Structure formats: structure tokens, C-alpha cells
Amino acid sequence: MIQEINSPFRYAGGKFYARKLILEHIPKHSCYIEPLAGGASIFFAKNKAEENWLNDIDDDLINCLTIIRDYPMELIDKLEYEKATKERHTYYKNEFEPQTQIDRALRWFYLNRTSYSGIMNMQNCFWGYGDKYSMRPENWPRNIKRSSKKLQNVKLTSLDFEEVIEEAEDGAFLFIDPPYFNRDQDKFYTYSFTVDDHLRLSNVLQKHSNRLKFLLTYDDSPEVKELYEWSTAILDREWNYTINRTDDQKNGTDRKGTRYKGKEIFILNYNSINAEQMQLPLFSRL
């Protein structure tokens, strides 16, 4: 069984630094689904279930995962002589025209690994690679190979999240990480999440709450708490993370990465033994 590995992608708002906290609350399950996969850090961090389904509305992201799963060596061959440079970043962003699905994956993977925070909205997809903290191109093949192994037999789709939740089999566990409710997220993602999307997500989860288990991560806001007042528990969580910048982005400032506190709420529709032991529910419907 393939154990914990890192996501092959950098992803704005991803849960890399919160993985340990999230994994502590995941119940036993045989079917695992991420309706809003993004970088899928939690999938790659946990043991695979018997059935696994990763979905994201961004079809370029899903295409890249699909190529990594099915054609890893072809993608590696395309990347063989690539270097991480501003010039190549500009080329892939503005000039390169994909002719095949593998070409699409090549472009997406290169830009993702060399853009600041992995932001793939082309209006804000800027050079953000640094040798001291970024994965070097010579390590990309190993990253792709191990990701491909973990993605074997994983269902990959690019559907609306509501369709995925409606189709989820009884007893499935869903990890869901939507964009923040009260944050300007249009600049980060190719497909933004509207207020209506937040409402739809709450409604469809409540509709299926008696047959599915879910752990939902969100920004701590009154609007979100009101949307999920029907849930079993809302937990207040905090973790440390670091943001690094390339030398030209620092403008002569301290070269060390800046440390921040991540704060979110975890919303569950099941009893979490870990949460009960730690006595950390913000409020509970147990």
C-alpha cells in the first residue's frame, strides 16, 4: 500500500500544512471522494481506500492528473530538458499551443510548479520559483512516477460538485475544501466559487447527510456557521505555515520564509472521537 506522499501540484489554498489535523478526524471508510479536489493534498497524504474519486471543475487540472495516472513516462519525456526559468514560464504561459492532451498536461504542470503559490488563473499566474524551496526540475520525474502509482484505479472527473455528491455511493466519506466564503478568491482560481455555489454545497450536503459522511474545511465566518448550523460539530482549528518568495519578489527583504497561522473551521456530520477527546468543538449538535 502506498503511504503518505505529497501532491504533485502546488495549489493556492491547499491543505498541505493542515494535513495532520485533518487526518486525525477522518473516520474509517471504503469509498473516498473529493468533489473539489484542487491539489488533492489529503488524498495523497492518506492511505488509499478501496474506491477513490477525485473531481474538480477545472478540466486542465483533471487532465494533468489523468496524464500523470495513465501516461507518466510520456509526460516525463516532454519535461526531460526543461529548466525552471522566467523565459520558459513566459513561453508556456503566453506562446505555447498544446496539440495533444499530453501537451496540455505539460503546460499545466510546468506553470504550476514554477508559478507563485501554484496560482493558475492566467491573469495572476506569475513566476514564483526558487531553487531553495521549490521542487527542482530534476526531481519532477520522481514526483510524477510516485503520484502515478497512487492514482492508479482512481476515478478522475471534471464535473460540478453537486453531481458528484448526488452520485456518491452510500457510506462514502467526502473531504471537501471549497474556496473561502469571505475572501477574494477570484484571483486564485480558474473557476471561482459564487455565493450561490456555497449555498448549493450546504443544501446538497444536508440532503445527503444521512447516507454520507463529510469533513468540510472553511473560513471561520458567521455566514458559514449559519449555513451549517444543522451539522454535527464545528471545530476551531489552527496550524503554522510558511510562505516563501523568489528573490526578486522579496525586494531585498529577509530571505527566510514568512511564518503565518492558518485558522479555519472543520465541519463534520459525524462524531469525531479525536474532537471529543480534545474537547475542541466550537459548538456541537451531538
Helices and strands as residue ranges (DSSP letters): H 19-23, E 31-34, H 41-45, E 51-55, H 59-70, H 72-79, H 86-94, H 101-114, G 116-118, G 122-124, G 137-139, H 140-151, E 155-157, H 161-167, E 173-176, H 195-207, E 213-218, H 222-227, E 233-243, H 247-250, E 258-268, H 273-278, E 281-284
